[in-house]
Every structure is written in C-alpha cells, then in structure tokens.
Amino acid sequence: MTPFDTRLCSLGEGPLWHPDRQTLYWFDILGQRMLAQGEDGQTQEWQFDESFSAAGIIDAERLFLTSETAFWTFDIGNGERERLCAFDAENPLTRSNDGRADPWGGFWVGTMGKETEPGIAAIYRYYKGELRQLVEGVTVSNTISFAPDQNCAYYTDTPTHRIMRQPLTAADGWPEGPAEVFVDLTEARLYPDGAVTDAAGNLWVAMWGGYCVVCFDPTGREVDRIAVPARQPSCPAFGGPDLRDLYVTSATTGVREEELTKRPMNGATFVQRDVAQGRPEPRVTL
C-alpha cells in the first residue's frame, strides 16, 4: 500500500467513497474533523466541535453523519449540518465509533467508551426515523458490514477477537435469530477493527495493531492479506472509478514514539489499486 493522503490522523476512521463525487471522505475522531480527497487530488477538511466517526451517502449533495451525541445531515457544498436526532447523548462516557449504511437504507453504528471502559457500549440501527439498540454490553464496536446477498450483517467487539455473523430479515433488515461466531482470531492474536465486503461477499478487515488488512471468504477462511505501512490500520473502503481500489485509514494513538519515528506515515490514509471488485455503498433513507 502507498500513501493516498498524508494528513496524519490521531484516529483515522470511517472511510467512505462517494461515487457521484469521486471522492473519499473519512474522519479523525480524536481530532474532531472530517477529511476528503478526490480522485483529482483536491483535498477538503471540516472541523467540528465534538467527535464524529462514520458517514453514509444520502444523495449527491448530502452525507449522513454520526457524532458522539447525535445523527446529522451534512451539506457537502456549504458544510452546514442539520440535527436529525439525539444519539447516546445522555451518556458522557461513550462516543460513536464504527458505522455503515445497510442495504435497506438504514444505518448501523456502534459506540465505545472514551477511555475504552469495558462493556458500557452498544450497537444500534437507525431506520426510517427509528433508533433501536441491537447489541449491548460492548467494549469497542467495529467491523459493521453487510453481505451482498443481504442475508447477514457482521460486527465485532474488538477485544474479544471474534467477528460475529448476524442473520437479517429479508423484508426490512432487522436481526433475525441469534448471532454466531464467524471468525475467531484469539489464537492469531489479531484485533479486528473496521471492515467492508466486496462484490463476491468476502469480508476485508483492518487489524488494529496488526499492520494489515485480512480478507475472509463467506465461510470465514482467510484468502488474502495486505500489508499496511502503519501499526494501527483502522478501516478499509473500496473506491476509485471502478470500485476496485482499497483505501485504509490508520491512527497514531497508541503508537510509541520510536515507532512513529520509524514509520512516519502512521496516521496517514493509504491505497492499493486494483485489489478486488467493491460495491457502491447503499444510500441512507431518512
């Protein structure tokens, strides 16, 4: 992988490719900002007054954003935000973390403790104006992704090393039945962070602290591994003109000073071209 954008993030997260604008958007959660870079190399940056972590596409002009206190619509052209509803606002210990739009137009997002407090977070779904908690007792929510055939969602509580597979109803995408373990990475000592599925149904997972993105096929078998020149890769996204390029955000938080000196691109956003066939992200239905 090579650097795509060299603006270093304390905690890069939530990369999202907008095909209408041929632009990648992502967040520096701890820096309270959203960054963007187009295929043409043009960059943008927006500073916020609280932590934002994940986005979905509403249309060509607007994004759906999640922050530590609310869900928002965001006008890309003028940078104006409109609050949709409160989100975990009554809990000062948590903030939003990983999130992604689902195939029905809903949006799944998880939280985590600001100091990684055990078990105080959860995973939620926002769908047609309704916000519902799906998973409780979480420490660090991540890996929220959806199979292209729409039969399941994936998620993890990163410290458990386990990626879960949650069956979904065909009609509206709500969970149906219990979740089951899809991949257990305890023996491999890998910590799954953000993830994305490709057109073939493979799950590409950034491994926090692992210098890599690992690809699992729909049976949970590892079929590919891509080295990332940063210790803390945080989340992948497919993008580019044909959705075949893999972008990965990373972080400097938790990286020792000698490591930052040795690998000065820790915290950058990376790309590897022509990796696999990705899929366009679903649009969020308000």
C-alpha positions, 0 to 999 in steps of 0.5 A: 500500500502507498500513501493516498493522503498524508494528513496524519490522523490521531484516529483515522476512521470511517472511510467512505467513497462517494461515487457521484463525487469521486471522492473519499471522505473519512474522519479523525475522531480524536481530532474532531474533523472530517477529511476528503480527497478526490480522485483529482487530488483536491483535498477538503477538511471540516472541523467540528466541535465534538467527535464524529466517526462514520458517514453514509451517502444520502444523495449527491449533495448530502452525507449522513453523519454520526457524532458522539451525541447525535445523527446529522445531515451534512451539506457537502457544498456549504458544510452546514449540518442539520440535527436529525436526532439525539444519539447516546447523548445522555451518556458522557462516557461513550462516543460513536465509533464504527458505522455503515449504511445497510442495504435497506437504507438504514444505518448501523453504528456502534459506540465505545467508551472514551477511555475504552471502559469495558462493556458500557457500549452498544450497537444500534440501527437507525431506520426510517426515523427509528433508533433501536439498540441491537447489541449491548454490553460492548467494549469497542464496536467495529467491523459493521458490514453487510453481505451482498446477498443481504442475508447477514450483517457482521460486527465485532467487539474488538477485544474479544477477537471474534467477528460475529455473523448476524442473520437479517430479515429479508423484508426490512433488515432487522436481526433475525435469530441469534448471532454466531461466531464467524471468525475467531482470531484469539489464537492469531492474536489479531484485533479486528477493527473496521471492515467492508465486503466486496462484490463476491461477499468476502469480508476485508478487515483492518487489524488494529495493531496488526499492520494489515488488512485480512480478507475472509471468504463467506465461510470465514477462511482467510484468502488474502492479506495486505500489508499496511505501512502503519501499526494501527490500520483502522478501516478499509473502503473500496473506491476509485472509478471502478470500485476496485481500489482499497483505501485504509485509514490508520491512527497514531494513538497508541503508537510509541514514539520510536515507532512513529519515528520509524514509520512516519506515515502512521496516521496517514490514509493509504491505497492499493489499486486494483485489489478486488471488485467493491460495491457502491455503498447503499444510500441512507433513507431518512 
